[in-house]
Amino acid sequence: MTGELGPLPAPEGGRLTPARRRVLSAVIEAPGTLNDLVDRLGGHPNTTRQHLEALAAEGLVESETVAIEGPGRRPQSYTATGEGVRALRGEEGRTEYRELVGVIARDFVQHGHPAERSFEIGRRWGNERAALVAASGDRDAVKATLTTLFAELGFSPREAPDGLIRLETCPMLDLAREYPQVICEIHRGLIQGVLDHVRSREQFELRPFADPGACLVGLGSSRQPATA
């Protein structure tokens, strides 16, 4: 656990370090031997070989022996697998998604009332997501629904002994620190949308960056029933 208030960054889905991403991208662009890749990427052959071996162990690239004339060790030619292509595209998609959210956050801040607009977007989102998983509005069901949703979104939720839900990672941590009035309010609205959908009497409180290593979600019992 970190001593800094707030959660840790969520894993990037995380088989690819920046260096391995660069090697995999090169293999996808033009399959070839180790020497071919080193010529294009630069660096030491042993380093590139280690990255290729790691990618192969993950099933992201595959190799076959190249036939050559004369004596000598036959080189391996590396090709990306379908899983490797999907892995790289997935990480590129997450990067583009984060860039889009950053643009939206800046627009909200520049045009005023970012918290209100963000909360309403989150509330609608939570209402729609709750329709897929929520069964009832009692305390345990609400906690289970919120835990499921936050787990799917990459927040690593964990119920603490005091009953609070700890959100120990955040998939938008850098943006949340820069634009809490947008990112955190979307997540606050997400919770409210869940409560609205199940017409829960529970009261919630989202506490961004409230604890070392986590944001906190607490539930009470004094909220009035939501109306349609």
C-alpha positions as CSV (number, residue, x, y, z in Angstrom):
1,M,0.0,0.0,0.0
2,T,1.2,3.5,-0.8
3,G,1.4,6.3,1.7
4,E,0.0,8.8,-0.8
5,L,-3.7,9.5,-0.6
6,G,-5.8,7.9,-3.3
7,P,-5.5,4.8,-5.4
8,L,-2.8,3.4,-7.5
9,P,-2.9,3.5,-11.3
10,A,-4.8,0.6,-12.7
11,P,-2.8,-2.0,-14.6
12,E,-2.7,-1.3,-18.3
13,G,-3.8,-4.8,-19.1
14,G,-0.4,-5.2,-18.8
15,R,1.6,-7.7,-20.7
16,L,3.4,-5.1,-22.8
17,T,6.1,-2.8,-21.4
18,P,6.9,0.2,-23.7
19,A,10.0,-1.7,-25.0
20,R,8.1,-4.9,-25.8
21,R,5.3,-2.8,-27.3
22,R,7.9,-1.3,-29.7
23,V,9.3,-4.7,-30.6
24,L,5.9,-6.2,-31.2
25,S,4.8,-3.2,-33.3
26,A,7.9,-3.7,-35.4
27,V,7.2,-7.4,-35.9
28,I,3.6,-6.6,-36.9
29,E,4.7,-4.0,-39.4
30,A,7.3,-6.2,-41.0
31,P,8.1,-9.8,-39.8
32,G,11.7,-10.7,-39.9
33,T,14.7,-12.2,-38.3
34,L,16.4,-10.9,-35.2
35,N,19.0,-9.1,-37.3
36,D,16.2,-7.5,-39.4
37,L,14.5,-6.2,-36.3
38,V,17.8,-4.9,-34.8
39,D,18.6,-3.0,-38.0
40,R,15.2,-1.3,-37.7
41,L,15.0,-0.8,-34.0
42,G,18.6,-0.2,-33.0
43,G,20.0,-1.3,-29.7
44,H,21.8,-4.5,-28.7
45,P,20.7,-7.8,-30.3
46,N,20.6,-9.5,-26.9
47,T,18.0,-7.0,-25.6
48,T,15.8,-7.4,-28.7
49,R,16.2,-11.2,-28.4
50,Q,15.0,-11.1,-24.7
51,H,12.0,-9.1,-25.7
52,L,11.1,-11.5,-28.5
53,E,11.5,-14.5,-26.2
54,A,9.2,-12.8,-23.7
55,L,6.6,-12.0,-26.4
56,A,6.8,-15.6,-27.7
57,A,6.2,-17.0,-24.1
58,E,3.1,-14.9,-24.0
59,G,1.9,-16.2,-27.3
60,L,2.1,-12.8,-29.0
61,V,4.8,-13.7,-31.5
62,E,5.8,-17.0,-33.1
63,S,9.0,-18.0,-35.0
64,E,10.0,-20.4,-37.7
65,T,13.4,-21.4,-38.9
66,V,14.7,-19.8,-42.1
67,A,16.4,-22.0,-44.6
68,I,19.8,-20.8,-45.6
69,E,22.5,-22.2,-47.9
70,G,25.8,-23.4,-46.4
71,P,26.9,-24.1,-42.8
72,G,25.9,-22.0,-39.8
73,R,23.1,-21.6,-37.4
74,R,19.8,-21.1,-39.2
75,P,18.1,-17.9,-38.0
76,Q,14.5,-17.6,-36.7
77,S,12.0,-15.4,-38.5
78,Y,9.4,-13.8,-36.1
79,T,5.8,-13.1,-36.9
80,A,3.0,-11.7,-34.8
81,T,0.2,-14.0,-33.8
82,G,-3.4,-12.9,-33.9
83,E,-3.3,-12.5,-30.1
84,G,-0.3,-10.3,-30.5
85,V,-2.1,-8.0,-33.0
86,R,-5.2,-7.9,-30.7
87,A,-3.0,-7.1,-27.6
88,L,-1.3,-4.2,-29.3
89,R,-4.5,-2.8,-30.8
90,G,-6.1,-3.1,-27.4
91,E,-3.4,-1.0,-25.7
92,E,-3.5,1.5,-28.5
93,G,-7.3,1.7,-28.1
94,R,-7.0,2.4,-24.3
95,T,-4.5,5.2,-25.0
96,E,-6.9,6.7,-27.6
97,Y,-9.8,6.4,-25.1
98,R,-7.8,8.1,-22.4
99,E,-6.9,10.9,-24.8
100,L,-10.6,11.3,-25.7
101,V,-11.6,11.5,-22.0
102,G,-8.9,14.1,-21.4
103,V,-10.3,16.3,-24.3
104,I,-13.8,16.0,-22.9
105,A,-12.7,16.9,-19.4
106,R,-10.9,20.0,-20.6
107,D,-14.0,21.0,-22.6
108,F,-16.2,20.6,-19.6
109,V,-13.9,22.7,-17.5
110,Q,-13.6,25.4,-20.1
111,H,-17.3,25.7,-20.7
112,G,-18.4,25.8,-17.1
113,H,-20.4,23.6,-14.6
114,P,-18.1,20.6,-15.1
115,A,-19.2,18.9,-11.9
116,E,-22.9,19.1,-12.6
117,R,-22.6,17.9,-16.2
118,S,-20.2,15.1,-15.2
119,F,-22.4,13.9,-12.4
120,E,-25.4,13.7,-14.7
121,I,-23.4,11.7,-17.3
122,G,-22.2,9.3,-14.6
123,R,-25.8,9.0,-13.2
124,R,-27.2,7.9,-16.6
125,W,-24.3,5.5,-17.1
126,G,-24.8,3.9,-13.7
127,N,-28.5,3.5,-14.3
128,E,-27.8,1.7,-17.6
129,R,-25.1,-0.5,-16.1
130,A,-27.2,-1.4,-13.0
131,A,-30.0,-2.6,-15.4
132,L,-27.6,-5.4,-16.3
133,V,-26.5,-6.6,-12.9
134,A,-28.7,-5.1,-10.1
135,A,-31.4,-7.3,-8.4
136,S,-32.6,-5.3,-5.5
137,G,-32.0,-2.2,-3.4
138,D,-31.1,-3.7,0.0
139,R,-27.7,-2.9,1.5
140,D,-25.9,-6.1,0.6
141,A,-27.2,-6.1,-3.0
142,V,-26.2,-2.5,-3.5
143,K,-22.7,-3.2,-2.2
144,A,-22.4,-6.3,-4.5
145,T,-23.6,-4.3,-7.5
146,L,-21.2,-1.5,-6.9
147,T,-18.3,-3.9,-6.3
148,T,-19.1,-5.7,-9.5
149,L,-19.2,-2.5,-11.6
150,F,-16.1,-1.0,-10.1
151,A,-14.2,-4.3,-10.6
152,E,-15.3,-4.4,-14.3
153,L,-14.0,-0.8,-14.7
154,G,-10.6,-1.5,-13.2
155,F,-10.9,0.0,-9.7
156,S,-9.9,-3.2,-7.7
157,P,-12.6,-2.7,-5.1
158,R,-12.2,-4.4,-1.7
159,E,-14.6,-4.3,1.2
160,A,-12.7,-3.1,4.3
161,P,-13.5,-4.4,7.9
162,D,-15.3,-1.1,8.6
163,G,-17.7,-1.7,5.8
164,L,-16.3,0.8,3.4
165,I,-15.5,-0.2,-0.2
166,R,-11.9,0.7,-1.0
167,L,-11.2,1.5,-4.6
168,E,-7.5,0.6,-4.7
169,T,-6.7,1.3,-8.4
170,C,-8.0,3.9,-10.9
171,P,-7.9,3.5,-14.6
172,M,-8.0,7.3,-15.1
173,L,-5.7,8.3,-12.1
174,D,-3.7,11.0,-13.9
175,L,-6.9,12.6,-15.3
176,A,-8.7,12.3,-12.0
177,R,-6.0,14.2,-10.2
178,E,-6.0,16.9,-12.9
179,Y,-9.8,17.1,-13.4
180,P,-11.4,15.7,-10.2
181,Q,-14.5,17.9,-10.9
182,V,-15.0,15.8,-14.0
183,I,-13.6,12.3,-13.5
184,C,-14.5,11.9,-9.8
185,E,-18.0,13.4,-10.4
186,I,-18.7,10.9,-13.2
187,H,-17.9,8.1,-10.7
188,R,-20.0,9.7,-8.0
189,G,-22.9,9.9,-10.5
190,L,-22.3,6.3,-11.5
191,I,-23.0,5.2,-7.9
192,Q,-26.1,7.5,-7.8
193,G,-27.4,5.9,-11.0
194,V,-27.1,2.5,-9.5
195,L,-29.1,3.6,-6.4
196,D,-31.7,5.3,-8.6
197,H,-32.2,2.2,-10.7
198,V,-32.9,-0.1,-7.8
199,R,-34.9,2.6,-5.9
200,S,-32.6,2.1,-2.9
201,R,-33.1,3.9,0.4
202,E,-29.4,3.7,1.0
203,Q,-27.3,6.9,1.1
204,F,-23.8,6.8,-0.5
205,E,-20.7,8.9,-0.1
206,L,-17.8,8.8,-2.5
207,R,-14.6,10.1,-0.9
208,P,-12.0,10.6,-3.6
209,F,-8.3,10.4,-2.5
210,A,-9.5,9.9,1.1
211,D,-7.1,7.2,2.3
212,P,-3.5,6.0,1.6
213,G,-3.9,3.7,-1.4
214,A,-7.6,4.2,-2.0
215,C,-10.6,6.2,-2.7
216,L,-13.5,5.2,-0.4
217,V,-17.2,4.5,-1.0
218,G,-19.4,4.4,2.1
219,L,-23.1,3.5,2.4
220,G,-25.6,4.8,5.0
221,S,-29.4,4.4,5.4
222,S,-31.1,7.8,5.3
223,R,-31.6,8.4,1.6
224,Q,-35.2,8.9,0.3
225,P,-36.5,6.5,-2.4
226,A,-35.5,7.6,-5.8
227,T,-38.3,8.6,-8.2
228,A,-38.5,7.5,-11.8
